[in-house]
Amino acid sequence: MVISTKMNRTIIIRRNYLHYIKKFNRFEKRHSNMAAHCSPAFEPKEGDIVTVGQCRPLSKTVRFNVLKVEKNQIFGNPRKVFMLF
């Protein structure tokens, strides 16, 4: 899910996942942010779902490239929404 498009040709995506805690036999929500290069052919907005693929290091933090953008209607702040799929 795209959370920031402020950089030039680079977006920040939020990856949500569940982590299993064996002691309590439950899952906890976790997330990680990663930077991805976005070609000028794509026009992602905040809240869109993107598919990224790993590539060679393009900069200090960018190691992924946007492959596909799916327009999505997320109401409210995309940082606060936990969407697994």
C-alpha distance (Angstrom), angle and dihedral (degrees) to the residues before:
residue distance angle dihedral
M1 . . .
V2 3.81 . .
I3 3.80 113.8 .
S4 3.82 101.8 166.7
T5 3.80 135.9 25.0
K6 3.80 98.4 169.7
M7 3.82 97.4 114.0
N8 3.78 124.8 80.8
R9 3.85 108.4 -94.8
T10 3.81 91.1 -21.3
I11 3.79 128.3 99.4
I12 3.78 132.9 -170.4
I13 3.79 115.2 -130.9
R14 3.80 128.7 -167.1
R15 3.79 117.0 -138.8
N16 3.81 113.0 -158.2
Y17 3.78 120.7 -161.8
L18 3.80 141.4 158.6
H19 3.80 121.9 -116.4
Y20 3.80 118.8 -156.6
I21 3.83 118.3 -132.1
K22 3.80 107.4 -156.9
K23 3.81 95.7 -165.6
F24 3.81 93.7 58.8
N25 3.83 96.3 29.7
R26 3.82 90.5 -129.1
F27 3.78 142.3 106.2
E28 3.79 127.0 -115.5
K29 3.78 126.7 -155.8
R30 3.79 117.1 -114.1
H31 3.77 135.4 169.4
S32 3.78 140.6 -169.5
N33 3.80 130.3 -161.4
M34 3.79 121.0 -139.9
A35 3.77 135.4 177.0
A36 3.80 120.4 -123.8
H37 3.78 132.4 -174.7
C38 3.79 112.9 -117.2
S39 3.80 120.5 -158.2
P40 3.82 116.3 -133.1
A41 3.83 86.9 -116.4
F42 3.83 89.1 72.4
E43 3.80 122.2 67.3
P44 3.82 106.0 -167.1
K45 3.79 120.8 -179.3
E46 3.79 128.2 -158.6
G47 3.81 109.6 -76.6
D48 3.83 96.1 28.2
I49 3.80 119.2 130.3
V50 3.81 112.9 -123.3
T51 3.78 133.7 -171.1
V52 3.81 114.0 -141.1
G53 3.78 133.4 -169.9
Q54 3.77 130.0 -156.7
C55 3.80 118.0 -107.4
R56 3.79 139.2 161.9
P57 3.81 116.8 -58.1
L58 3.80 107.8 -79.5
S59 3.81 94.5 -178.7
K60 3.79 140.1 -18.0
T61 3.82 93.4 -65.5
V62 3.83 106.3 15.6
R63 3.82 115.2 92.7
F64 3.81 100.9 140.6
N65 3.80 135.4 71.2
V66 3.82 127.9 -152.1
L67 3.81 112.0 -113.2
K68 3.80 103.7 170.4
V69 3.81 137.3 9.3
E70 3.80 122.3 -152.9
K71 3.78 115.3 -165.9
N72 3.78 110.2 -128.8
Q73 3.78 134.7 -176.6
I74 3.79 107.9 -133.6
F75 3.76 114.7 168.1
G76 3.78 117.0 -149.5
N77 3.76 128.9 6.8
P78 3.84 112.6 -13.6
R79 3.82 90.3 -149.7
K80 3.81 91.5 64.2
V81 3.81 97.6 47.8
F82 3.81 118.3 94.2
M83 3.81 108.8 -155.6
L84 3.78 115.5 169.8
F85 3.82 97.9 -172.6
